[in-house]
Amino acid sequence: INRIPEFPKLKYDKNRHRAWFTPPEYKALLKSADENIIRAGKDQRLKRYAEDLKDWILWGCHTGMRVNESLSIKVGQVEIHNEAQLEKGKAYCYIHILENQSKTGERIAIGMVGAVRAFKRMVERYNKKPHDLLFPENPRWRFTKLLKETSGVNTKSLRYDLAGRKRDSVSLRHNFIMFRLLYGKLDPFTIARICGNSVVTIENHYARHLTAQMKKREILHYEKLDNDIDWSNDFIQGLRNQQPV
């Protein structure tokens, strides 16, 4: 060839932020899901779809599992613990993800109380057996429709965030990770082990986007420091009497 053609740099940011739902947006999403169940009325088919969609949202936000993992999980792979404390919000579950169900290999995911409630409702609604799939179908288009119909806190709908990033079922997994970083006080290594990805992924796509305002409570929490230091008059007077070095 006569000359080497120019190759423009691809606009790909490996550290791009992933869309999730802020706490007010998540509350609006759950409220919209409940209203969707009410709108179904006496139509049992529509009501079943709406109830399944609500449980799909809770499962994704309370387990952090990938969409394909959730769709391949069978009832017998979920192990509920502390079930007697379910109403008090202390129940949890272990989800045994097999090697052929995840691109990152076998692991045990931990589901919070919301996932336990969604699991129990799905099992009771369809009288599922241990070998049955927990979610036999992907409610993708129903979830997209719900996002478009739900008014956002600072956006027209929940389909897109403020930066214009599109939300879908994958955003539920992102919500789990971001909420654990913000409120769970978990380190990136632990979250990576639970979610089946690398610490680098957590750092690049999630942790690096935490702002000082998001962790304000932890930054301003200095009561422990006060308790560890004796601020009595004798202590302060002792510091004043020290000879300079």
VENLINKA-V98528 format. One record per backbone hydrogen bond with DSSP energy under -0.5 kcal/mol. CO is the residue of the C=O (numbers start at 1). NH is the residue of the N-H. If there is no record, write none. Layout:
co: <CO | CO>
nh: <NH | NH>
This chain:
co: <3 | 6 | 10 | 12 | 13 | 20 | 22 | 23 | 24 | 25 | 26 | 27 | 28 | 29 | 30 | 31 | 32 | 33 | 34 | 35 | 36 | 37 | 38 | 40 | 42 | 43 | 44 | 45 | 46 | 47 | 48 | 49 | 50 | 51 | 52 | 53 | 54 | 55 | 56 | 57 | 58 | 59 | 60 | 62 | 66 | 67 | 68 | 69 | 69 | 70 | 73 | 74 | 75 | 77 | 77 | 78 | 79 | 81 | 82 | 83 | 85 | 85 | 86 | 92 | 93 | 94 | 94 | 95 | 95 | 96 | 97 | 98 | 99 | 102 | 107 | 107 | 109 | 109 | 111 | 112 | 112 | 113 | 114 | 115 | 116 | 117 | 118 | 119 | 120 | 121 | 122 | 123 | 123 | 129 | 130 | 132 | 134 | 137 | 138 | 139 | 140 | 141 | 142 | 143 | 144 | 145 | 146 | 147 | 147 | 149 | 150 | 155 | 157 | 159 | 161 | 165 | 168 | 169 | 169 | 170 | 170 | 171 | 172 | 173 | 174 | 175 | 176 | 177 | 178 | 179 | 179 | 180 | 180 | 187 | 188 | 189 | 190 | 191 | 192 | 192 | 198 | 199 | 200 | 201 | 202 | 202 | 203 | 205 | 206 | 207 | 211 | 213 | 215 | 216 | 218 | 220 | 222 | 223 | 224 | 225 | 229 | 232 | 233 | 234 | 235 | 236 | 237 | 238 | 239>
nh: <5 | 8 | 12 | 14 | 16 | 22 | 26 | 27 | 28 | 29 | 30 | 31 | 32 | 33 | 34 | 35 | 36 | 37 | 38 | 39 | 40 | 41 | 41 | 43 | 44 | 47 | 48 | 49 | 50 | 51 | 52 | 53 | 54 | 55 | 56 | 57 | 58 | 59 | 60 | 61 | 62 | 63 | 64 | 112 | 70 | 71 | 72 | 72 | 73 | 135 | 134 | 77 | 78 | 79 | 96 | 80 | 94 | 92 | 85 | 86 | 90 | 91 | 89 | 81 | 111 | 79 | 96 | 97 | 109 | 98 | 107 | 101 | 102 | 105 | 97 | 109 | 95 | 111 | 93 | 115 | 116 | 117 | 118 | 119 | 120 | 121 | 122 | 123 | 124 | 125 | 126 | 127 | 128 | 132 | 76 | 75 | 136 | 139 | 140 | 143 | 144 | 145 | 146 | 147 | 148 | 149 | 150 | 158 | 159 | 151 | 158 | 152 | 160 | 167 | 164 | 161 | 171 | 172 | 173 | 173 | 174 | 175 | 176 | 177 | 178 | 179 | 180 | 181 | 182 | 183 | 184 | 185 | 186 | 191 | 192 | 193 | 194 | 195 | 196 | 197 | 202 | 203 | 204 | 205 | 206 | 207 | 208 | 18 | 209 | 210 | 215 | 216 | 219 | 220 | 221 | 222 | 226 | 227 | 228 | 229 | 231 | 236 | 237 | 238 | 239 | 240 | 241 | 242 | 242>
